[in-house]
Amino acid sequence: MYITNRPEIAKIAENVGVDWIFVDMEFIGKDYRQGGLDTVQNHHTFEDVYNIKKVLTQSKLLVRVNPIHEELCEDSSIYRMNYPSSEEEINSVIKAGADIIMLPFFKTIDEIDTFIRIVSKGRDRYNRDVKTCLLLETPEAANLLEQIVDISGIDMIHIGLNDMHLALGLKFMFQLLADGSVDKWTKIIRKKGIQFGFGGLASLDGGAVPGRMILKEHYRLGSQMVIVSRAFCNTDVITNLDEIRRIFTSGITEIRNLEREISLLSVSDFDNNHDGVCKSVDDIVKNMN
């Protein structure tokens, strides 16, 4: 997955083999949760969904909507704006062309049930085959995971390491890989045959923990989804389209080549890599203030 609301970037990503283009409409509560941190807060729009869908011919369009909410009022102390209800938002996203809709920051079964009900009605209304994806990123949701995976209508689950580690009071998001949390959650999801993924991937040799080590963790755990992160290609900084195209072409090719190599690894190879990830995470956490 790659997050963008720019059609020209989406087309570049599609042409080099990115499977899903990710339009990110979530903004409710993000400032409060992530204020002061170097995190991406996009607040893309319905128009962005429509414009991206127009240029895609192969890649799927995933849209992250807001958490389940009622219509927001102008006098809200947090949001200070009018915004459609969840049902209006999700229907508009389906109408604009979303192939997959992601629900973030849920904490209860009721929120999931509401989400699935709204998407189901939207499918019928617009006669579109839209998939559902849950973004597991709160401790409350993690505690309910064995119940969640039994709910009918869930097509995919992505584990959000950033918000989850913040909520758990951890210093570094990949602590959740090192402490066994991701192993525990993915085991529950895998038993039900639900497609899943987690976190993001920088360039293979970039990131606090090198991307090639993280990609091997995806294969060890059976993950089928990963977000290609801002660190892979930050189009806010790199503005030349030819340079962006070069970075995507070389970067995605390197990832696909590594995937072919990883498919030949043994269990002991994966265990050794996991040990290396744990050591890297431990060293990073020890050096953090």
N, C-alpha and C positions, 0 to 999 in steps of 0.2 A: 504494500500500500504506500502511496505517496500523497501527502496533503498539499493541495493547492486549489486556488480559485481562479487561476489564470489559464484560459483555454490553450494558449500557445505552449505553456509548460506541460499541461496535461497531455497534449499531443506528443511532445517529445518523450515523456515518460511512457506513454502507450507504445510508441514506435520501438522502444528498446526493451519492451517486455514486462513493464510493471502491470500487474494483473488488475489492481483496483486503484482508481483515483478517488481520493478521500476529500470530500468537502465537509468542512467543520463548522457547523452552525452553533455549537455549544458556547454559551457565555454565562448562563445563569449560575451564580455562585463561584465562578472560577477566580475572580479577583480576590474574593474572600479566602479561598482555599490556597491559592498559589501566589498571593501578593508578595512582591519583592523578589520572587525567584525567576531564574532565567528559563521560563517556560513559554511555549507558544500558546497565545490566546487569539484565535483567529476571528471569530464572529462573522463567518461567511453568511451569505444571504440566499433567499429563494432564487433570486436572479442568477446567482453564481451556479446553483444546481442546474438550472435550465441551460445556461451558457456552456457549462462543461459537458453536459449530456449531448449537446448538439455536435460536438467535435469528436466524440468517442465512437469508434467502430468495432473495437475488440475488447478493450478493458471495461470492467464493470464499474459502476459509479456507487460508491458507498457514501452515505451522508450521516454524520453524527448530529442528531437533534439535541434539544435540551432535555434535562431531567423532566419527569412528569410534573406538570405544573398547571395551575389555573391561569387565567388571563392576569397579567401583571398590571398594577395600577400606577398612575403617575406619582402618587404620593408614597409609593413604597420606599422605605428608608434604604434599601439595598439596591434595587434595580432602577428606580426613577424613570420608568418608561412604560409605554403601552406595548404589549406583545401578545400575539395570538395564544390561545390555549394549546395544550398538547395535541388535542384532536385536530385543530385547525392547522397547526404547524406540520404535523405528520401527513395530513391529507395534501397539503400544499407541496410537500417534498415528493410525495408519490406522483402527484400530477406533473411536477417539473421533471420527473424522469429517474428518480433514485432506483437503483437495482437492489441495494441493501441498505437498511436503516439501522443505525446503532443507537441504543439507549445507554446513556452514561449515568454514573453516580446514583444508582438506585440502591435502596436499603431494605426494601420489603417485597414480599411475594405479590402484594396488591399492585405495586407499581409495575411489575412485570406483566401481570394479568391485564392491566389497563393498556399497556403498550401493545401487547399481542392482539388484544381485542380491536384497538384502533387501527393497527396495520391490516388486520384481516378485513375489516370493513372497507378500508381504503383500497385494498386489492380488488374487492368486488365492485366498488364504485367506479374505479378507473380501468378495470379489466387488465391489471398488470401483475406479473409474477414477481413480487417483492419479497426478499428474504429478510429475516430478523437477526440482529447481532447484539448480544448483551456485552456491555463493557463492565467487567467485574473489577471494581476499584474502591470498594468500601469494606471495612472489616465486617460490618453488619451483613453485607451480601455474601462475603466469604463464609461466614458462620452458617448461612442458609444454603450453601452450595449443593449439599446432597438432596435437598428438597427442590432447588431450582432446576437441576438437570432432569427432573421427572416431569416438568411442565411441558405440555404439548405446545408446539409452535415455535420453539427455539431452534434456529438453524445453526447459529455460531455463537461462540463466546470468546471474547478477547480479554485477557487479564491486563489491566492498566497498572503498571508498576509504579508510575509516578505518584498519582494520588493515593494509591494504597500505602506506599511507604511513608508518605507524609502523615496519613491518618494514624498509622501505627507508631509514629514517633521515631522512625529510623532515619539515619543520616544519608543513606545512599540507596537508590532504588534497586540495585542489583544485590543488596543484602537479602532480598526475598528469594533470589536464586541460591545464594550460599547457605541460607538457614533451613532449606527444605520446604519452604512455604509453596513455591511454585510446583515442586514435585507433588506435594499433597493435593493441591487444587487440580492439577492436570490429570492426576490419576483418577479423580472423581469424574471429571468431564470425559476422559477417554473411555471409561467403562460404558458410557451411554452412547458412544459413537458420534458425539457432537464435534464438529470441526472447531478447532480452537487455535489461538495464538497468544503471544504476549509481547509487551514492550516494543521497543524500537531498535533499529540497527543503524549505526553510523557506517562510515567507510570501513573496510575490513581491517585496516591498520590504524583506524582512528577510534576515538571514544576513550573514556576512562578505563574501560575494559575493552581490549581490541575486538572489533566486530567479528573477526573470524572465530574467536572463542565463543562469542554469544551465539553465532549461527550454529555452531556444533551443539550447543545446549538446546536449541530448537529441535534439532534432529534427535538428540538423546531422548527428549520428552515427547516426541511425536507431534510437535507444533506444525501447523500448516499456514500460519499467518504471521506477518511481521510488518510493522510500519518502517519504511525507509525514512529516517529522521532528518531533521533540519541540518544536522551536522554532515549528512551525506552530500547535500547540495543546498546551501542557503541562498535562495534566489532573492532575498532582500539585500544581500551583499553582492552576489554575482549577478550582474544584470545583462551581460552579453549573451544572446541566445546561442551563438555558436559555442561559446565556452560551456554554457549549461548543457548543451547537447553532447559535447565531448565528455563532460563529467558523468552524465547519465550513461552514455554508451560504454565507457570504460568501466564504470563502477558496477553497473548491472551485469555486464559480461563477466567481471571478476567474481561476483556473487554466484552466478550460474555455474561457472567453472568450479568454484569451491564446493557448491552443492553436489556436483558429480563426484568430486573426491570424497566428500563426507559420506556419500551413500555406500562407499566401500570400506568404511571404518569398522573396527571390531568393538565389542562391548568394553574391552579394556581401554581402547583408544578414547572412547567417550568418558569413561571413568577418570582417566588421567587428565583430560581436558577440564572436567568438572572440578577436580582437585586444584587445577591451575586457576580456574575462575574464583574458587573460594579463597585461595591465597591472595589473589589480586584484590578482591573485595576487602579482605581483612586488612591488607596494607593501606588501601585507600581510606578506609574508615578510621584507622589509627592516626592517619596524618590530617584528618579533617578537624577543624576547630569545633 
